[in-house]
Amino acid sequence: MAFEGFEGVSSAIIDRLSKAGWEQTTRSEESGVPEFVFNNERMRASVFQSIEDRSLMLTLLDIGSGGYLRFDIRYGDSISALLQILVEWQGDISVENFRDMVNEIALAIPETFAEPFEGDEDTPWQKVIPRS
């Protein structure tokens, strides 16, 4: 069951990312659950909105190496701030600067967590501690 306010959050995500040139996945179009991809030729960013709570899964994929990182961003009432950061960075995100974008997200949204590098399911995701 979707969390209270899901439709409003979903509409905000779909509207903002669509206008910014992100591509909505076919699965998202069919289900109504926001899932978008943006490829700037260096890095592909994808986002998926949880239906259970106010959190967004962000995956950053390095086009060159195929390496990726995933982040669970529990944005609460800050979806607009998160979308603004994603849109501002979409064309410039790269292997060299993705840490700066993630830092900016963690400053705006303290409940940002990174998947363990080994992908071990038993290892808890680590909270991203922003640099000031």
PLY file of the C-alpha trace (Angstrom):
ply
format ascii 1.0
element vertex 132
property float x
property float y
property float z
element edge 131
property int vertex1
property int vertex2
end_header
0.00 0.00 0.00
1.29 3.43 -0.93
2.17 5.94 1.78
-0.12 8.89 2.48
0.58 11.65 -0.04
2.11 9.28 -2.59
0.12 10.69 -5.51
1.24 14.26 -4.81
4.88 13.27 -4.45
4.71 11.12 -7.57
3.19 13.96 -9.58
5.93 16.34 -8.40
8.68 13.87 -9.38
7.14 13.05 -12.76
6.53 16.71 -13.60
9.97 18.01 -12.54
12.11 15.27 -14.04
10.10 15.06 -17.28
10.49 18.80 -17.84
14.24 18.49 -17.15
14.69 15.86 -19.87
14.82 12.69 -17.79
13.29 9.60 -19.43
10.48 7.83 -17.63
10.82 4.05 -17.83
8.13 1.94 -19.47
7.55 0.15 -16.17
6.99 3.53 -14.51
4.55 4.67 -17.19
2.54 1.48 -16.74
2.60 1.42 -12.92
2.48 5.13 -12.09
5.44 4.70 -9.71
8.13 7.25 -10.63
11.26 5.71 -12.14
13.47 7.89 -14.34
16.85 7.74 -16.10
19.20 10.48 -17.30
22.31 9.71 -19.35
24.85 12.50 -19.89
27.27 10.24 -21.85
29.63 9.95 -18.83
27.28 8.77 -16.13
23.75 7.45 -16.03
21.62 8.47 -13.09
18.45 6.59 -12.30
15.88 7.21 -9.60
13.10 5.06 -8.23
10.43 6.28 -5.79
9.49 3.89 -3.00
5.77 3.28 -2.55
6.25 2.46 1.14
7.77 5.72 2.35
9.18 9.08 1.32
12.45 7.75 -0.04
14.09 7.67 -3.42
16.70 5.16 -4.63
19.43 6.89 -6.64
21.78 4.78 -8.76
24.84 6.31 -10.42
26.38 4.19 -13.19
29.76 5.02 -14.72
29.23 4.51 -18.47
32.94 3.80 -19.06
33.56 1.13 -16.43
30.08 -0.16 -15.64
30.71 0.47 -11.95
27.81 1.81 -9.95
26.81 3.17 -6.54
23.37 3.23 -4.98
21.94 5.64 -2.43
18.74 5.51 -0.38
17.59 9.10 0.13
14.86 9.47 2.78
13.74 12.94 1.84
10.72 13.39 4.14
9.17 16.72 3.15
12.19 17.78 1.05
11.36 16.25 -2.33
11.57 19.64 -4.07
15.09 20.25 -2.72
16.20 16.79 -3.82
14.77 17.19 -7.32
16.42 20.60 -7.65
19.84 19.11 -6.83
19.37 16.22 -9.27
18.34 18.56 -12.09
21.18 21.00 -11.40
23.76 18.20 -11.59
22.28 16.03 -14.36
24.43 17.30 -17.21
27.68 17.53 -15.28
27.76 14.47 -13.03
30.82 12.30 -13.61
33.15 9.89 -11.84
35.31 12.86 -10.90
32.59 14.90 -9.19
29.73 12.61 -8.13
30.95 12.88 -4.52
30.24 16.61 -4.61
26.66 15.98 -5.73
26.13 13.32 -3.07
27.59 15.70 -0.48
25.14 18.39 -1.55
22.27 15.91 -1.24
23.42 14.82 2.23
23.68 18.45 3.38
20.09 19.10 2.25
18.73 15.68 3.28
20.54 14.21 6.29
18.88 10.80 5.89
21.02 9.78 2.90
22.50 6.27 2.96
25.04 4.53 0.71
24.97 0.86 -0.23
28.02 -1.06 1.04
30.69 -1.33 -1.67
30.72 -5.12 -1.58
26.96 -5.23 -2.04
26.72 -7.56 0.96
23.05 -7.83 1.83
23.86 -8.40 5.51
25.90 -5.21 5.83
23.74 -2.21 6.72
23.73 0.77 4.41
25.97 3.54 5.74
24.76 7.03 6.47
26.47 9.61 4.26
28.18 12.18 6.47
28.45 15.43 4.48
31.52 17.62 4.37
30.74 21.19 5.34
0 1
1 2
2 3
3 4
4 5
5 6
6 7
7 8
8 9
9 10
10 11
11 12
12 13
13 14
14 15
15 16
16 17
17 18
18 19
19 20
20 21
21 22
22 23
23 24
24 25
25 26
26 27
27 28
28 29
29 30
30 31
31 32
32 33
33 34
34 35
35 36
36 37
37 38
38 39
39 40
40 41
41 42
42 43
43 44
44 45
45 46
46 47
47 48
48 49
49 50
50 51
51 52
52 53
53 54
54 55
55 56
56 57
57 58
58 59
59 60
60 61
61 62
62 63
63 64
64 65
65 66
66 67
67 68
68 69
69 70
70 71
71 72
72 73
73 74
74 75
75 76
76 77
77 78
78 79
79 80
80 81
81 82
82 83
83 84
84 85
85 86
86 87
87 88
88 89
89 90
90 91
91 92
92 93
93 94
94 95
95 96
96 97
97 98
98 99
99 100
100 101
101 102
102 103
103 104
104 105
105 106
106 107
107 108
108 109
109 110
110 111
111 112
112 113
113 114
114 115
115 116
116 117
117 118
118 119
119 120
120 121
121 122
122 123
123 124
124 125
125 126
126 127
127 128
128 129
129 130
130 131
